[in-house]
């Protein structure tokens, strides 16, 4: 694959047991962060938004 598409070497390649992510799409990269961590981050964002 890398021989056919050498430009992939300039992009991050993230792999877990069920998923492969190639590139910098923030929304898709977030799927590799555990759900409970994403939920905590979301709650912090909401709390910060409420302060404004």
C-alpha positions as CSV (number, residue, x, y, z in Angstrom):
1,X,0.0,0.0,0.0
2,X,2.7,2.5,0.9
3,X,4.6,1.7,-2.3
4,X,1.5,2.5,-4.3
5,X,0.7,5.6,-2.2
6,X,3.9,7.1,-0.8
7,X,2.1,10.4,0.2
8,X,0.6,8.4,3.1
9,X,3.9,8.7,4.9
10,X,3.2,12.4,5.4
11,X,0.0,11.6,7.2
12,X,-0.6,10.0,10.6
13,X,-1.7,6.4,10.5
14,X,-3.6,5.3,13.7
15,X,-4.6,1.7,14.1
16,X,-6.5,-0.2,16.8
17,X,-8.2,-3.6,16.9
18,X,-11.1,-2.4,14.9
19,X,-10.3,0.8,13.1
20,X,-7.7,2.5,10.9
21,X,-7.4,6.2,10.5
22,X,-5.2,7.9,7.9
23,X,-4.9,11.6,7.9
24,X,-5.7,14.6,10.2
25,X,-9.5,14.6,10.4
26,X,-10.1,15.7,14.0
27,X,-13.6,14.2,14.3
28,X,-12.4,10.8,13.1
29,X,-9.3,10.8,15.2
30,X,-11.5,11.4,18.3
31,X,-13.0,7.9,17.9
32,X,-9.7,6.5,19.2
33,X,-10.1,8.4,22.5
34,X,-12.1,6.3,25.0
35,X,-15.7,7.4,25.3
36,X,-15.5,8.3,29.0
37,X,-12.6,10.6,28.2
38,X,-14.5,12.2,25.4
39,X,-17.5,12.7,27.7
40,X,-15.4,14.3,30.4
41,X,-13.9,16.7,27.8
42,X,-17.3,17.5,26.5
43,X,-18.6,18.3,30.1
44,X,-15.6,20.6,30.7
45,X,-16.3,22.4,27.4
46,X,-20.0,22.9,28.5
47,X,-18.9,24.2,31.9
48,X,-16.5,26.7,30.3
49,X,-19.1,27.8,27.8
50,X,-21.6,28.4,30.7
51,X,-19.1,30.7,32.4
52,X,-19.2,33.1,29.4
